[in-house]
């Protein structure tokens, strides 16, 4: 393998499915910044509906993406980097079998680029398929999950079979697709359910019927998210004989960036960031998980670099008898990070880097005991929420704190499938071999994916800063106001606790003679000590 990774991508035309997802955007930025002479990057997306009657075209969607801070480093290198990205309507690919001559203007501003099914068929060299991998904590409907992760995949694969120049496909999957296996090997575990038959069965069901049938259909899988990825891998296994070499990258929970494009870079659409915001502002006080369980989170730049390196390897690979190669991209087996450590670091750093408009002081507890967790939820979540809403109504403002907690508890319930577990047992043979190959033929610091070098305390701090800067849009130079607000919350808490303690004690000693005598003894003791000290102090001054 003679060429380096950056040289390999010179002149290559790439199709990126899922380019508007969190890892998809980071992939675009990395390719444009590290592979300067790359060809065109084709980005099919579905038009985004803004209102019932209006929707953003793919060009308009990317016009907004270009203005974000994500592409600032690329913009300094190449001010015209947008010319390399060709966004267009996904329907060109999905309906390719019936409308092969359909064309769509994909750069309305310059009107220089025209995308068609036939042009893509003769142009695309590589394909990255970024599946729906950020754990979505919204209500997961099995029908929608299968349509997004399975049926769209089948349509795209139908198109890819016709691409004459295509040499490599890299698919970003989820390690949780096979989480019910005691040990996850580098192979595809086929699903016994025929995807098309399942789609036909779900097609006539309404939302309530799908919800009732979902537990029976997904079987041992924890939720519809993991089941849909399992089904998608089955489709890849079925179609691999008719396609170029396929690589599957199975990743765990994707978190904020470690190094690139910026330490702590994160987007609001990323699931774990919602928990960081809730805990940083003092809403989230308790999570149900064993303190010794492992939080298997991977910075987004790790799988992105792995995708790029995997495509480079498969394109040049001499022995392609193994049509599908699988890479496991997790942290628990290489650099484990326990929930108790996360809780400790988070509580420490969130007080140094406070968020504005905090509800309470940050203090996150992790427990595996349901009774203790439910007690925390009742006393530290629900009671303060209802008291706060009562106060807001009294001053004429809209009550919203209870709604915040309802949304937070729904997120926590969806997260339990991914947090209440130990180390994910899986093989890293392909990952280790690729790491060795990259270190021998490339600058390993350019396309790094070795998570063993990650320092978790520093990463948690960067995650907090990134959430504050990129999601909440708060100024890092204005920490004094947020710190004063936390100090005021601390004083309010101490005052409130003191009043409650005194009231409880007074009620207690009024009914217990022994307690009352003890109270009088303590008070007389301290009064006597104070008087004696005052006399000695006065005599000394005289």
Secondary structure, 3 states (H helix, E strand, C coil): CCCCHHHHCECCCEEEECCCCHHHHHHHHHHHHHCCCECCEEEEECCEECCCCCEECHHHHHHHHHCCHHHHHHHHHCCCHHHHEEEEECHHHHCCCCCCCCEEECCCCCCCCEEEHHHHHHHCCEEEEECCCCCCCCCCCHHHHHHHHHHHHHHHHHHHCCCCCCCEEEEEEEHHHHCCCCCECCCCCCCCCCHHHHHHHHHCCCHHHHHHHHHHHHCCCCCHHHHHHHHHHHHHHHHHHHCCEEEEEEECEEECCCCCCCCCCCCCCCHHHHHHHHHHCCCCCEEECCCCCECCEEEHHHHHHHHHHHHHHHHHCCCCCCCEEEEEECCCCCCCCEHHHHHHHHHHHHHHCCCCCCCCCCCCEEECCHHHHHHHHHHHHHHHHHHHHHHHHHCCCCCCHHHHHHHHHHHHHHHHHHHCCCCCCECCHHHHHHHHHHHHHCCCCCCCCCHHHCCHHHHHHHHHHHHHHHHCCCCCCCHHHHHHHHHHHHHHHHHHHHHHHHHHHHHHHHHCHHHHHHHHHHHHHHHHHHHHHHHHHHHHHC
